[in-house]
Amino acid sequence: MEKMEKSIIVCQANIDEFNTILDIDESIYGFRTRGKFIAESILRNECYKAIAEDKIVGFIILNYTFYENGFIGLLVVDNSYRRLKVGTHLLEHVEKVCTTEKVFTSTNKSNLAMQGLLSSCGYVSCGYIEGLDEGDPELVYYKRLK
């Protein structure tokens, strides 16, 4: 695992990689309905990819749509590469490139893996939103960067 951690590279995604990124998203969530959001994020240079073993193994989207703060709208890691620090590398990268003092994100209450990742990376729970996914509130987190 230590060797894997050192070989993860995070950089800007490009539109030629859209189908690969969308395939990763679909493999986790079982649907392709976020294609437009992901494509637009790539075209606006808001999408970053994680590369390990010469292939894309995850991605993260950072924009500034949450009250003009950095907001991580999506973080997805291929099942085969979970628990190998890919998510940590993606978060660390966007924390470096984020231009605001704080970065926010959210996850479902049922997503214990993401909650654990956020906690281990220093994110603090700051509220929740009811009604997005019935019976599964969206938990909001933030991290002070500067």
N, C-alpha and C positions, 0 to 999 in steps of 0.2 A: 504493500500500500504506500509506503513512503516513496518508493520509486515513482509510482503513479502521480503522487502529489507534485513532485518536482517537474513532471513532464506535461503539466496542464498549461496551455497558453490561452489567454483571453484577449480577443481583439474584435474590432468592428466587423459585423456581418455585412455581406453584400448580397445584392438581389439574386445573383446566380446561385446562391445557397438557400434560397427561399424554400424549395421543395424539401430539401433535407431537414431544414428547421421545422417546417410544418409536419413532416413525418414523425419527428421526435415528439412534437406536441400531441399529435394524434395517437401515438403509441402509449402515451400516459393517460390521456383523457378520453380516448375513444371516439373523437369527432374532429371534424376539420372546420368548424364554424369560425375559428379565429383567424382564418387566412388573411382576410382584408386587414385586420388590425396588425398582424405580424408583417405583412408586406409593406404597409404604410410606415411602420416603425423602422424597418430596414431602410427604406428610401429616405427617411428623415434622420438617418444615422443614430437612431436610438436603440438599436439592437446589437448586442455583443454576443459572440459565440465563444464557447469553450472547446478547445481542440485537445484531444489526447489520442495517442497512437495513430496520428495522421487522419483523424476523422472528427467531425463535429459531434460532441457528446452532450451538449447542453447550450442553453442561451438565456439571456436576461434582457429585459426591456426597461430602459430608464427614460422617463420624460419629465416634464415640469408642469403637469396639468393639475396637480394637487395644491391649490392655493399658492401657485408659483414656487413650490418647493419641489425638490427631486422626489419622484415617485417611481418605485419599481412596480410596474404593472404586471409583470410576468417573469417567473424564474422556473425553468423546466430543465431537468436532467434526465437523460436516458436511463432507464431502469438498470442496465448493465453497469452503469458508472456511479450509481448512488453509493453514498457512504465512502467515497474516495476523495472527498474534499473538492469536488467540482463546484458544488453550490457555494462553498466558502470562497473559492477563487473568483467566481462570478460576482459575488457580493463585494469582495475587496476591490475588484476592478471598478465597479460603478461608484464605490465610495471615493476612489481616487479621482475619477473624472467628473463627479457631480459638482456643480457650480454653486450649490446652495449650502447653507450651514447645517441643514438637517435633510435627511432622506427618510421618506415614509414608504411603507408597503402594507399589504394586508394578506390574510389567508383565512380560509375557513376554520372554524373551531374544530372540525373533524380532522384537519390536516396536521397531525401531531409531528410528523417529520419536519415540515416547514417551521412549525413553532420551535422545535428543538434547534434547528439550524439558526434561526433568527436569534434565539436566546444565546447560543454559543458564540455568536458574532457580535454581541453587545447591543442588540435591538431591545427596546423597552415597549411593552404593551401600553397603549394609550387610549383605548376605547374599542367600541365595536359598532357594527351596523347590522340592524335586523332587516329582513325582507329581501335580501338579494337572492339567497338560496334558502327556500323555506325550511325551517327547522335546523339550519346550520349557519349561525351568525358569522359574519366576517369580522375577524379580529384585526385591529389596526396597530401597527408598530412603527416606531421611529428610532433613528440613531442620530445623535449630534455629531457632526463631522469636524467642524472647525471652531 
